[in-house]
Amino acid sequence: MSQFKPTDMLASAGRNSSQTSELAMAAAEVVMRRMTLGGIAMVNPATADHAEFAKMVPEKAKAFADAGAALATQSVRVGEAMTRFMVEESAILAKAAGSVLASGHPGGMILAQAQATMAWFERMATQANAMCLLALEAQGATLAPIHRAATDNVTRLRA
C-alpha cells in the first residue's frame, strides 16, 4: 500500500468542496438563464433559442453517462486496493501466527500476539485513511463531468 499523506486527503476534500460550490452556483445560473429563454419563447415562439433547448437533454445525458463511467473506474480502483490489502494482510497474518507458535512459551506467545495486534491497529488506521482518500478521489472524478457541463453551459449562456 502506498504511503498515505493527510495533506492528500485535505487537498482532495478541498477540491471537491470547491467543485461542488461551483456546480451549485453554475446550476442555479443555468436554470435562471434557461427560464428566461423559456419565458421569451412563450411570448414569441418564432424567436426562441431552439438550438439551446435542443442541447439541454443530450448535454445532461452525456454528463451523467461520463459520471457513471468515472464512478465505475473509481470503483475498480477501490476494489483493487481492497484486494491488495487483503492479500497483504493474509501474508502478515500467517507470519504473525508462525511467530506466536514459534515463541516456545506462554509469555513469548503473549508478546508475539501483542506485537502483531499493535501492528494490525496501525495498518488498519492507515488503510482507513487510504480508503477515505480513494472515496474522495472517486467523488471528485464522478462529479467532474457534471461540473464541467454546468460551467460550460454558464460560459455559453453568458455569451
Backbone hydrogen bonds in HBPLUS format (Angstrom, degrees):
<---DONOR---> <-ACCEPTOR-->    atom                        ^
c    i                          cat <-CA-CA->   ^        H-A-AA   ^      H-
h    n   atom  resd res      DA  || num        DHA   H-A  angle D-A-AA Bond
n    s   type  num  typ     dist DA aas  dist angle  dist       angle   num
A0008-ASP N   A0005-LYS O   2.88 MM   3  5.42 139.6  2.05 114.7 125.6     1
A0010-LEU N   A0006-PRO O   3.06 MM   4  6.39 162.6  2.09 153.7 158.4     2
A0011-ALA N   A0007-THR O   2.87 MM   4  5.96 157.7  1.92 143.9 150.2     3
A0012-SER N   A0008-ASP O   2.95 MM   4  6.11 161.1  1.98 147.0 152.2     4
A0013-ALA N   A0009-MET O   2.90 MM   4  6.07 163.5  1.93 150.5 155.4     5
A0014-GLY N   A0010-LEU O   2.89 MM   4  6.02 152.3  1.97 144.1 152.1     6
A0015-ARG N   A0011-ALA O   2.92 MM   4  6.19 158.1  1.97 149.6 155.0     7
A0016-ASN N   A0012-SER O   2.95 MM   4  6.18 164.2  1.97 151.7 156.1     8
A0017-SER N   A0013-ALA O   2.93 MM   4  6.09 155.6  1.99 144.6 151.4     9
A0018-SER N   A0014-GLY O   2.97 MM   4  6.20 162.8  2.00 150.2 154.5    10
A0019-GLN N   A0015-ARG O   2.84 MM   4  6.01 163.7  1.87 153.2 158.3    11
A0020-THR N   A0016-ASN O   2.86 MM   4  5.99 157.4  1.91 147.9 153.9    12
A0021-SER N   A0017-SER O   2.96 MM   4  6.17 159.9  2.00 148.3 153.7    13
A0022-GLU N   A0018-SER O   2.87 MM   4  6.09 166.2  1.89 154.4 158.3    14
A0023-LEU N   A0019-GLN O   2.89 MM   4  6.04 154.4  1.95 143.9 151.5    15
A0024-ALA N   A0020-THR O   2.94 MM   4  6.17 158.5  1.99 148.3 153.6    16
A0025-MET N   A0021-SER O   3.04 MM   4  6.32 162.3  2.07 152.1 156.4    17
A0026-ALA N   A0022-GLU O   2.83 MM   4  5.98 163.4  1.85 151.6 157.0    18
A0027-ALA N   A0023-LEU O   2.81 MM   4  5.88 165.7  1.83 153.4 157.6    19
A0028-ALA N   A0024-ALA O   3.12 MM   4  6.24 159.5  2.16 142.0 147.4    20
A0029-GLU N   A0025-MET O   3.03 MM   4  6.28 158.9  2.08 147.1 153.0    21
A0030-VAL N   A0026-ALA O   2.83 MM   4  6.05 161.9  1.86 155.9 161.1    22
A0031-VAL N   A0027-ALA O   2.95 MM   4  6.12 164.9  1.98 151.3 155.1    23
A0032-MET N   A0028-ALA O   3.02 MM   4  6.25 164.4  2.04 148.1 152.4    24
A0033-ARG N   A0029-GLU O   2.88 MM   4  6.08 167.0  1.90 155.0 158.6    25
A0034-ARG N   A0030-VAL O   2.86 MM   4  5.96 161.0  1.89 152.1 157.8    26
A0035-MET N   A0031-VAL O   2.82 MM   4  5.94 147.1  1.92 146.2 155.7    27
A0036-THR N   A0032-MET O   3.02 MM   4  6.25 151.7  2.10 143.8 151.1    28
A0037-LEU N   A0033-ARG O   2.97 MM   4  6.32 155.8  2.03 143.5 150.1    29
A0038-GLY N   A0034-ARG O   2.82 MM   4  6.02 150.6  1.90 142.4 150.8    30
A0039-GLY N   A0035-MET O   2.83 MM   4  6.10 151.9  1.91 146.4 154.0    31
A0040-ILE N   A0036-THR O   2.95 MM   4  6.24 159.2  2.00 151.8 157.1    32
A0041-ALA N   A0037-LEU O   2.92 MM   4  6.11 153.1  2.00 142.8 150.7    33
A0042-MET N   A0038-GLY O   2.94 MM   4  6.21 142.8  2.08 143.3 152.8    34
A0043-VAL N   A0039-GLY O   3.17 MM   4  6.45 150.2  2.26 144.0 151.3    35
A0044-ASN N   A0040-ILE O   2.91 MM   4  6.15 163.6  1.94 155.0 159.6    36
A0047-THR N   A0044-ASN O   3.02 MM   3  5.77 150.0  2.11 122.5 129.6    37
A0048-ALA N   A0045-PRO O   3.25 MM   3  5.11 164.2  2.27 102.5 106.4    38
A0052-GLU N   A0049-ASP O   3.13 MM   3  5.48 121.4  2.49 103.4 116.5    39
A0053-PHE N   A0049-ASP O   3.14 MM   4  6.52 162.5  2.17 153.0 158.0    40
A0054-ALA N   A0050-HIS O   2.89 MM   4  6.02 149.4  1.98 146.1 154.3    41
A0055-LYS N   A0052-GLU O   3.12 MM   3  5.28 141.9  2.27 101.1 111.9    42
A0056-MET N   A0053-PHE O   3.35 MM   3  5.51 147.1  2.46 101.7 110.2    43
A0059-GLU N   A0055-LYS O   2.98 MM   4  5.83 160.5  2.02 154.9 160.5    44
A0060-LYS N   A0056-MET O   3.26 MM   4  6.40 161.0  2.30 143.4 148.5    45
A0061-ALA N   A0057-VAL O   2.86 MM   4  6.05 166.7  1.88 160.8 165.0    46
A0062-LYS N   A0058-PRO O   2.93 MM   4  6.07 160.8  1.97 148.1 152.7    47
A0063-ALA N   A0059-GLU O   2.94 MM   4  6.11 164.6  1.96 148.8 153.5    48
A0064-PHE N   A0060-LYS O   2.91 MM   4  6.10 166.4  1.93 156.0 159.2    49
A0065-ALA N   A0061-ALA O   2.89 MM   4  5.98 148.0  1.99 141.9 151.5    50
A0066-ASP N   A0062-LYS O   2.84 MM   4  6.00 163.3  1.86 153.7 158.1    51
A0067-ALA N   A0063-ALA O   2.91 MM   4  6.12 147.7  2.02 139.6 149.3    52
A0068-GLY N   A0064-PHE O   2.91 MM   4  6.08 153.0  1.98 140.1 146.9    53
A0069-ALA N   A0065-ALA O   2.95 MM   4  6.26 154.6  2.01 147.8 154.7    54
A0070-ALA N   A0066-ASP O   2.94 MM   4  6.16 155.6  2.00 145.6 152.3    55
A0071-LEU N   A0067-ALA O   2.88 MM   4  6.13 154.2  1.95 146.9 154.3    56
A0072-ALA N   A0068-GLY O   2.94 MM   4  6.19 154.8  2.00 145.9 152.6    57
A0073-THR N   A0069-ALA O   2.97 MM   4  6.23 160.6  2.01 149.0 153.9    58
A0074-GLN N   A0070-ALA O   2.88 MM   4  6.10 161.9  1.91 150.2 155.4    59
A0075-SER N   A0071-LEU O   2.82 MM   4  5.98 148.8  1.92 145.6 154.6    60
A0076-VAL N   A0072-ALA O   3.10 MM   4  6.38 148.8  2.20 144.7 152.0    61
A0077-ARG N   A0073-THR O   3.15 MM   4  6.54 154.0  2.22 144.8 151.6    62
A0078-VAL N   A0074-GLN O   2.99 MM   4  6.32 156.9  2.04 150.2 155.8    63
A0079-GLY N   A0075-SER O   2.90 MM   4  6.14 162.3  1.93 148.6 153.7    64
A0080-GLU N   A0076-VAL O   2.83 MM   4  6.06 158.2  1.88 153.8 159.5    65
A0081-ALA N   A0077-ARG O   2.97 MM   4  6.19 159.6  2.01 147.6 153.1    66
A0082-MET N   A0078-VAL O   2.90 MM   4  6.16 159.9  1.94 153.2 158.8    67
A0083-THR N   A0079-GLY O   2.92 MM   4  6.09 158.6  1.97 148.0 154.0    68
A0084-ARG N   A0080-GLU O   2.91 MM   4  6.08 165.9  1.93 152.3 156.2    69
A0085-PHE N   A0081-ALA O   2.94 MM   4  6.10 158.2  1.99 145.4 151.8    70
A0086-MET N   A0082-MET O   2.92 MM   4  6.14 158.3  1.97 147.8 153.5    71
A0087-VAL N   A0083-THR O   2.98 MM   4  6.24 159.1  2.02 153.5 158.7    72
A0088-GLU N   A0084-ARG O   2.95 MM   4  6.18 164.7  1.98 151.2 155.7    73
A0089-GLU N   A0085-PHE O   2.83 MM   4  6.02 160.7  1.87 152.5 158.2    74
A0090-SER N   A0086-MET O   2.96 MM   4  6.11 149.9  2.05 142.5 150.2    75
A0091-ALA N   A0087-VAL O   3.18 MM   4  6.49 157.7  2.23 149.1 153.8    76
A0092-ILE N   A0088-GLU O   3.00 MM   4  6.28 158.2  2.05 149.5 156.1    77
A0093-LEU N   A0089-GLU O   2.78 MM   4  5.91 156.8  1.83 149.2 155.8    78
A0094-ALA N   A0090-SER O   3.02 MM   4  6.24 158.6  2.07 146.5 151.5    79
A0095-LYS N   A0091-ALA O   3.10 MM   4  6.33 158.8  2.14 145.6 151.2    80
A0096-ALA N   A0092-ILE O   2.86 MM   4  6.09 158.9  1.90 150.8 157.0    81
A0097-ALA N   A0093-LEU O   2.87 MM   4  6.07 160.6  1.91 152.8 157.8    82
A0098-GLY N   A0094-ALA O   3.03 MM   4  6.22 155.3  2.09 143.4 150.2    83
A0099-SER N   A0095-LYS O   2.96 MM   4  6.27 150.1  2.05 145.7 154.1    84
A0100-VAL N   A0096-ALA O   2.94 MM   4  6.25 156.5  2.00 151.6 157.5    85
A0101-LEU N   A0097-ALA O   2.98 MM   4  6.19 169.5  2.00 152.8 155.6    86
A0102-ALA N   A0098-GLY O   2.87 MM   4  5.90 145.2  1.99 143.1 152.9    87
A0103-SER N   A0100-VAL O   3.34 MM   3  5.45 157.6  2.40 101.8 108.4    88
A0108-GLY N   A0105-HIS O   3.08 MM   3  5.37 116.7  2.49 106.5 121.3    89
A0109-MET N   A0105-HIS O   2.95 MM   4  6.21 151.2  2.03 153.8 163.3    90
A0110-ILE N   A0106-PRO O   2.93 MM   4  6.19 159.4  1.97 152.9 157.4    91
A0111-LEU N   A0107-GLY O   2.99 MM   4  6.21 160.0  2.03 146.0 151.6    92
A0112-ALA N   A0108-GLY O   2.88 MM   4  6.04 166.8  1.90 149.1 152.8    93
A0113-GLN N   A0109-MET O   2.90 MM   4  6.03 157.3  1.95 146.1 152.9    94
A0114-ALA N   A0110-ILE O   2.86 MM   4  6.02 157.1  1.91 148.0 154.5    95
A0115-GLN N   A0111-LEU O   2.92 MM   4  6.16 159.9  1.96 153.4 158.5    96
A0116-ALA N   A0112-ALA O   2.99 MM   4  6.15 159.3  2.04 144.8 150.7    97
A0117-THR N   A0113-GLN O   2.89 MM   4  6.07 153.5  1.96 146.3 154.0    98
A0118-MET N   A0114-ALA O   2.94 MM   4  6.16 161.8  1.98 150.7 154.9    99
A0119-ALA N   A0115-GLN O   3.01 MM   4  6.19 163.0  2.04 149.0 153.7   100
A0120-TRP N   A0116-ALA O   2.93 MM   4  6.07 148.5  2.03 141.1 150.4   101
A0121-PHE N   A0117-THR O   2.98 MM   4  6.31 157.3  2.03 152.3 156.9   102
A0122-GLU N   A0118-MET O   3.17 MM   4  6.46 157.8  2.22 147.5 152.9   103
A0123-ARG N   A0119-ALA O   2.99 MM   4  6.29 160.1  2.03 149.3 154.7   104
A0124-MET N   A0120-TRP O   2.83 MM   4  6.10 154.7  1.90 152.6 160.3   105
A0125-ALA N   A0121-PHE O   3.06 MM   4  6.30 157.6  2.11 149.0 153.7   106
A0126-THR N   A0122-GLU O   3.10 MM   4  6.35 163.8  2.13 149.8 154.2   107
A0127-GLN N   A0123-ARG O   2.78 MM   4  5.94 159.9  1.82 151.4 157.7   108
A0128-ALA N   A0124-MET O   2.85 MM   4  6.00 159.1  1.89 148.1 153.5   109
A0129-ASN N   A0125-ALA O   3.12 MM   4  6.34 158.2  2.17 145.8 151.1   110
A0130-ALA N   A0126-THR O   2.91 MM   4  6.19 156.5  1.96 148.9 156.1   111
A0131-MET N   A0127-GLN O   2.85 MM   4  6.08 157.6  1.90 153.2 158.9   112
A0132-CYS N   A0128-ALA O   2.97 MM   4  6.16 149.5  2.06 141.9 150.6   113
A0133-LEU N   A0129-ASN O   2.96 MM   4  6.26 155.5  2.02 148.1 154.3   114
A0134-LEU N   A0130-ALA O   2.97 MM   4  6.29 157.6  2.02 146.5 152.7   115
A0135-ALA N   A0131-MET O   2.90 MM   4  6.16 151.8  1.98 145.2 153.0   116
A0136-LEU N   A0132-CYS O   2.93 MM   4  6.24 154.3  1.99 149.1 156.0   117
A0137-GLU N   A0133-LEU O   2.87 MM   4  6.13 158.4  1.92 152.8 159.0   118
A0138-ALA N   A0134-LEU O   2.88 MM   4  6.07 151.2  1.96 143.8 152.0   119
A0139-GLN N   A0135-ALA O   2.90 MM   4  6.14 154.6  1.96 145.3 152.3   120
A0140-GLY N   A0136-LEU O   2.98 MM   4  6.25 164.2  2.01 150.7 154.0   121
A0141-ALA N   A0137-GLU O   2.92 MM   4  6.10 163.9  1.95 149.9 154.5   122
A0142-THR N   A0138-ALA O   2.90 MM   4  5.96 154.2  1.97 147.5 154.4   123
A0143-LEU N   A0139-GLN O   2.97 MM   4  6.08 153.9  2.03 148.8 155.8   124
A0144-ALA N   A0140-GLY O   3.00 MM   4  5.98 138.7  2.18 142.4 152.5   125
A0147-HIS N   A0143-LEU O   2.92 MM   4  6.07 163.0  1.94 162.1 167.8   126
A0148-ARG N   A0144-ALA O   2.82 MM   4  5.96 164.5  1.85 155.2 159.5   127
A0149-ALA N   A0145-PRO O   3.01 MM   4  6.13 159.6  2.05 140.4 145.5   128
A0150-ALA N   A0146-ILE O   3.04 MM   4  6.24 164.8  2.06 149.1 153.1   129
A0151-THR N   A0147-HIS O   2.89 MM   4  6.10 169.2  1.91 158.5 161.6   130
A0152-ASP N   A0148-ARG O   2.85 MM   4  5.89 154.4  1.92 147.2 154.8   131
A0153-ASN N   A0149-ALA O   2.92 MM   4  6.09 151.9  2.00 143.2 151.1   132
A0154-VAL N   A0150-ALA O   3.04 MM   4  6.35 157.0  2.09 147.4 153.0   133
A0155-THR N   A0151-THR O   3.08 MM   4  6.31 164.5  2.11 146.4 150.1   134
A0156-ARG N   A0152-ASP O   2.96 MM   4  6.20 163.1  1.99 151.7 156.1   135
A0157-LEU N   A0153-ASN O   2.75 MM   4  5.90 165.4  1.77 157.4 162.0   136
A0158-ARG N   A0154-VAL O   2.90 MM   4  5.98 141.4  2.05 148.5 157.5   137
A0159-ALA N   A0156-ARG O   3.18 MM   3  5.39 139.3  2.36 100.6 111.6   138
